[in-house]
């Protein structure tokens, strides 16, 4: 196993820079999730670690070795792809063994590793089947088994669950997490799904436009987002953002409503409130004109606008709730639920 160090990492195509001075320390055995919207550079970063993309500047270290100039085969990594990349004419056993075979590992050792991985992934009944005879989840497990038998220093996962249905995604992400904890292999996992990221990672690296917005645990990102981008990306539904003016700890919204305990900032800010941190109160200062209610069973999502404005808002309430379109409902923020950000830069203002 090994740690990974990314130092001042830049990737450019000609004059176009797509990754900007990425920094990060990944501990031995840690599971890191790189998350962000499409086109933010997360797959490019993963491919640079794998050796499938060249490094424009900066360094990548695996353990104590700089690997910038090493070929992928020499980096002791194993990669699991989105499209499984299985050989259709080979059985499950042959697919899992192929990488070891071309490395001229002994037949007995190959058999031992394949059967051990098959037991871990519950694939033993399917070892003689072809990929076309497997479900999507089983194919993904075969792809993971092919990586496991390598006994690599590092696992790299490139959106491996994107082709699965919603129920199977939940099941597979739990299996991947349990597998990584059992094997203790340093892992980098790329996804655009923030729920997947929060449930899988020891820490999350949030990328936006090739820049690292924040690198920390899911709870740190949820409780203390560094920017409005992180605040809006982490958490579902997304955080509500309201233009406000703060003075002497009191925030005044665009419709004149006033909220206490707004911190020590002064002047124009962007005030963030998570939908689940708004508590129903008929006399509450945050008044929402309801447009639509989504009944999700365990909770209800109220979609509407801040009264007297065109600012979209979402409120999450426990249990079943109904309200006719046009109903005005009052809410009060929970204690400590207000997040303040600079109006221009979007950076967090600490209380």
C-alpha distance (Angstrom), angle and dihedral (degrees) to the residues before:
residue distance angle dihedral
X1 . . .
X2 3.78 . .
X3 3.77 146.7 .
X4 3.81 121.7 -115.4
X5 3.79 125.4 -139.1
X6 3.80 123.1 -166.8
X7 3.79 111.1 -168.0
X8 3.82 124.2 -173.6
X9 3.79 89.9 -33.6
X10 3.82 117.1 -170.4
X11 3.79 129.8 178.9
X12 3.80 121.4 -171.8
X13 3.78 134.7 171.4
X14 3.78 104.0 -152.1
X15 3.80 106.3 -51.6
X16 3.80 93.1 -18.4
X17 3.80 113.5 97.5
X18 3.81 112.5 -157.6
X19 3.82 100.8 172.0
X20 3.78 118.2 42.0
X21 3.82 120.7 -155.4
X22 3.80 97.0 -48.0
X23 3.82 114.3 -164.9
X24 3.78 128.4 -173.8
X25 3.82 143.7 143.7
X26 3.81 115.8 -148.3
X27 3.78 115.2 -168.6
X28 3.78 125.3 -136.0
X29 3.82 108.2 -82.4
X30 3.80 94.5 9.8
X31 3.83 122.5 139.6
X32 3.81 110.0 -139.3
X33 3.80 123.5 -174.5
X34 3.80 119.3 -156.8
X35 3.80 106.7 -155.6
X36 3.77 135.1 177.6
X37 3.81 143.8 114.1
X38 3.79 123.8 -63.9
X39 3.79 112.2 -70.7
X40 3.81 96.3 22.1
X41 3.84 93.6 118.3
X42 3.80 101.6 -105.1
X43 3.83 96.6 127.2
X44 3.81 89.9 43.5
X45 3.81 89.2 54.8
X46 3.80 91.1 49.8
X47 3.80 91.9 48.6
X48 3.81 89.7 51.2
X49 3.81 90.3 54.9
X50 3.81 88.7 47.9
X51 3.81 92.4 49.7
X52 3.81 93.7 -116.7
X53 3.83 90.9 115.3
X54 3.80 126.1 43.1
X55 3.80 121.1 -119.1
X56 3.81 113.8 -117.0
X57 3.81 92.4 -162.8
X58 3.78 138.9 -22.9
X59 3.80 128.3 49.8
X60 3.79 140.0 -84.7
X61 3.80 116.8 -157.0
X62 3.79 125.3 -170.0
X63 3.77 106.1 -167.2
X64 3.81 105.9 -32.9
X65 3.82 94.1 -33.3
X66 3.83 125.8 99.5
X67 3.81 104.4 -135.0
X68 3.81 101.5 -176.1
X69 3.81 92.8 114.7
X70 3.81 98.3 33.8
X71 3.79 120.7 109.8
X72 3.83 115.6 -117.3
X73 3.82 90.7 -108.5
X74 3.81 90.3 57.9
X75 3.81 97.4 51.2
X76 3.83 96.8 75.6
X77 3.79 93.3 -129.2
X78 3.81 131.8 133.9
X79 3.80 122.3 -151.1
X80 3.81 130.2 -155.2
X81 3.80 113.1 -158.7
X82 3.80 134.1 -152.8
X83 3.82 93.3 -118.3
X84 3.86 95.8 47.9
X85 3.87 91.1 -127.5
X86 3.82 93.5 -141.6
X87 3.80 122.9 164.5
X88 3.83 104.2 -113.4
X89 3.82 95.3 -153.4
X90 3.82 93.6 53.1
X91 3.79 128.3 79.7
X92 3.78 121.7 -118.6
X93 3.80 89.1 -99.8
X94 3.81 92.1 51.3
X95 3.80 93.0 46.3
X96 3.79 91.4 52.8
X97 3.79 93.2 44.5
X98 3.80 99.1 44.0
X99 3.80 98.0 87.7
X100 3.79 91.2 50.2
X101 3.80 92.2 46.0
X102 3.81 93.9 56.9
X103 3.82 88.2 49.2
X104 3.81 86.9 57.2
X105 3.80 95.5 -120.0
X106 3.80 111.9 168.1
X107 3.81 117.9 -91.3
X108 3.79 92.7 -119.8
X109 3.80 92.3 51.9
X110 3.82 91.4 46.8
X111 3.81 90.9 51.2
X112 3.80 91.5 48.3
X113 3.81 93.9 50.0
X114 3.81 94.6 44.7
X115 3.79 93.3 49.9
X116 3.80 91.8 45.6
X117 3.82 91.0 51.6
X118 3.81 90.8 44.6
X119 3.81 89.7 55.0
X120 3.81 92.1 48.7
X121 3.82 91.5 50.0
X122 3.83 96.3 36.6
X123 3.80 90.8 -119.4
X124 3.81 99.9 127.8
X125 3.86 94.0 105.8
X126 3.80 90.1 54.3
X127 3.81 101.8 46.1
X128 3.82 94.3 110.1
X129 3.82 95.9 44.1
X130 3.80 125.7 101.1
X131 3.83 119.4 -122.0
X132 3.82 91.9 -106.3
X133 3.81 88.3 63.0
X134 3.81 92.8 58.1
X135 3.80 134.1 82.3
X136 3.80 120.8 -116.9
X137 3.80 92.3 -99.4
X138 3.79 92.1 49.4
X139 3.82 91.5 50.1
X140 3.78 89.7 51.1
X141 3.79 90.0 51.9
X142 3.81 89.8 51.4
X143 3.81 89.4 53.0
X144 3.81 88.8 50.7
X145 3.81 90.3 47.0
X146 3.79 90.4 54.4
X147 3.81 87.3 55.9
X148 3.81 94.7 44.9
X149 3.81 95.5 54.1
X150 3.80 89.1 60.2
X151 3.84 91.5 65.9
X152 3.83 88.9 -144.6
X153 3.79 129.2 -175.3
X154 3.83 90.7 -126.6
X155 3.81 137.3 27.5
X156 3.82 117.9 -150.9
X157 3.82 118.4 -165.3
X158 3.82 118.5 -167.4
X159 3.84 106.5 -164.1
X160 3.82 90.7 -55.4
X161 3.82 95.7 174.5
X162 3.81 100.2 48.9
X163 3.81 93.9 102.9
X164 3.81 95.3 52.4
X165 3.81 129.0 91.7
X166 3.80 119.6 -106.2
X167 3.82 97.7 -97.8
X168 3.80 93.2 46.8
X169 3.81 91.1 47.5
X170 3.81 89.9 58.6
X171 3.80 91.4 48.2
X172 3.80 94.4 46.1
X173 3.79 96.1 47.2
X174 3.82 88.9 55.2
X175 3.80 89.5 49.5
X176 3.81 91.8 49.3
X177 3.81 91.9 49.9
X178 3.80 93.6 48.2
X179 3.80 90.2 46.0
X180 3.80 93.0 51.3
X181 3.81 91.5 48.2
X182 3.82 90.4 49.9
X183 3.81 94.6 48.3
X184 3.82 96.7 36.6
X185 3.81 92.9 -146.9
X186 3.81 118.9 156.9
X187 3.81 105.5 -108.8
X188 3.79 139.6 -170.4
X189 3.79 115.8 -164.3
X190 3.82 123.9 -170.8
X191 3.80 122.0 -154.8
X192 3.80 141.3 146.5
X193 3.83 91.0 -149.1
X194 3.79 109.4 97.8
X195 3.84 93.5 -165.6
X196 3.80 89.1 54.6
X197 3.80 89.3 47.5
X198 3.81 94.6 50.6
X199 3.80 94.3 48.2
X200 3.82 96.4 45.1
X201 3.77 110.5 37.6
X202 3.79 132.7 82.5
X203 3.81 82.3 -157.0
X204 3.79 134.5 3.9
X205 3.80 128.3 -138.5
X206 3.80 108.3 -156.8
X207 3.81 113.5 -155.2
X208 3.79 125.1 -165.2
X209 3.79 121.5 176.1
X210 3.80 91.2 -19.5
X211 3.82 94.5 -52.0
X212 3.81 126.6 109.6
X213 3.80 104.8 -119.9
X214 3.81 95.3 -177.8
X215 3.81 139.1 -14.5
X216 3.79 116.8 -160.0
X217 3.80 146.8 93.6
X218 3.79 119.5 -48.4
X219 3.82 90.3 -110.3
X220 3.82 91.8 51.8
X221 3.78 90.4 51.2
X222 3.79 92.1 46.5
X223 3.83 97.1 44.9
X224 3.81 99.7 35.1
X225 3.82 110.8 21.0
X226 3.80 110.7 -173.2
X227 3.82 95.4 -144.7
X228 3.79 140.9 14.4
X229 3.81 87.7 -105.0
X230 3.82 92.5 59.5
X231 3.80 91.0 41.7
X232 3.80 91.3 53.3
X233 3.80 95.6 41.5
X234 3.81 100.5 45.4
X235 3.78 114.0 63.7
X236 3.79 131.1 38.5
X237 2.99 121.1 -95.8
X238 3.80 93.4 30.4
X239 3.78 122.8 -108.8
X240 3.81 118.3 -87.7
X241 3.82 114.5 -118.6
X242 3.79 120.3 -154.2
X243 3.81 126.9 -179.2
X244 3.80 108.2 -125.8
X245 3.78 144.8 162.7
X246 3.79 118.4 -130.2
X247 3.79 126.6 -155.1
X248 3.81 129.3 161.1
X249 3.79 92.3 -10.7
X250 3.79 94.2 -51.9
X251 3.82 122.0 113.2
X252 3.78 119.3 -153.4
X253 3.80 116.6 -158.1
X254 3.79 126.0 -148.0
X255 3.82 92.0 -96.7
X256 3.81 92.6 51.8
X257 3.82 96.4 -101.0
X258 3.80 113.2 143.1
X259 3.80 128.2 -144.3
X260 3.81 123.6 -165.9
X261 3.83 127.6 -144.6
X262 3.79 93.6 41.8
X263 3.81 95.6 147.5
X264 3.77 132.7 -118.7
X265 3.81 99.4 -54.0
X266 3.78 121.8 119.1
X267 3.79 130.1 -155.1
X268 3.79 131.9 10.0
X269 3.81 116.1 -2.5
X270 3.77 140.9 158.6
X271 3.79 107.9 -114.2
X272 3.80 117.3 -152.6
X273 3.81 126.4 -159.2
X274 3.79 123.2 174.8
X275 3.84 114.2 -130.0
X276 3.81 91.9 -121.9
X277 3.83 91.8 53.6
X278 3.82 95.3 63.6
X279 3.81 111.0 96.4
X280 3.79 120.8 -158.0
X281 3.79 112.8 -109.3
X282 3.80 122.2 156.1
X283 3.80 89.6 -144.7
X284 3.82 94.3 42.4
X285 3.80 118.5 132.1
X286 3.81 95.6 -130.8
X287 3.80 102.5 78.3
X288 3.78 118.6 -174.4
X289 3.79 127.5 -166.3
X290 3.81 103.0 -142.3
X291 3.82 118.9 -132.2
X292 3.80 102.1 165.6
X293 3.81 139.5 2.1
X294 3.82 121.9 -149.8
X295 3.79 112.8 -155.8
X296 3.82 107.9 -150.7
X297 3.79 98.0 167.8
X298 3.80 102.5 -120.3
X299 3.80 90.4 44.2
X300 3.78 142.2 5.9
X301 3.80 128.1 -129.9
X302 3.78 117.1 -145.4
X303 3.81 114.0 -158.6
X304 3.76 119.1 -165.3
X305 3.78 146.5 107.0
X306 3.77 133.8 -77.6
X307 3.80 103.4 -97.3
X308 3.80 112.3 -92.2
X309 3.83 94.0 10.5
X310 3.82 141.0 77.0
X311 3.83 92.2 -122.6
X312 3.82 110.7 129.4
X313 3.80 116.3 -131.7
X314 3.79 137.2 -176.4
X315 3.80 123.0 -160.6
X316 3.81 123.7 -169.2
X317 3.81 116.7 -152.6
X318 3.82 127.4 -179.3
X319 3.77 119.4 -110.4
X320 3.80 127.7 -2.3
X321 3.78 119.1 -22.7
X322 3.77 131.2 166.8
X323 3.79 131.2 -173.5
X324 3.77 131.8 169.9
X325 3.78 118.9 -116.5
X326 3.78 109.4 -89.4
X327 3.81 94.9 30.6
X328 3.80 113.2 137.3
X329 3.80 113.7 -141.1
X330 3.81 128.9 -174.4
X331 3.80 125.8 -135.3
X332 3.79 137.1 178.5
X333 3.84 124.1 -153.2
X334 3.80 116.1 -113.0
X335 3.81 116.6 -111.6
X336 3.80 111.2 -74.4
X337 3.82 91.8 6.1
X338 3.81 98.5 121.2
X339 3.81 118.6 101.0
X340 3.80 119.6 -167.1
X341 3.79 124.9 -155.4
X342 3.80 132.5 179.1
X343 3.79 107.4 -94.7
X344 3.81 93.1 -134.3
X345 3.83 107.0 31.2
X346 3.82 97.6 32.2
X347 3.81 90.4 -136.5
X348 3.78 121.0 143.6
X349 3.79 120.0 -95.5
X350 3.79 109.2 -147.4
X351 3.82 116.0 -135.4
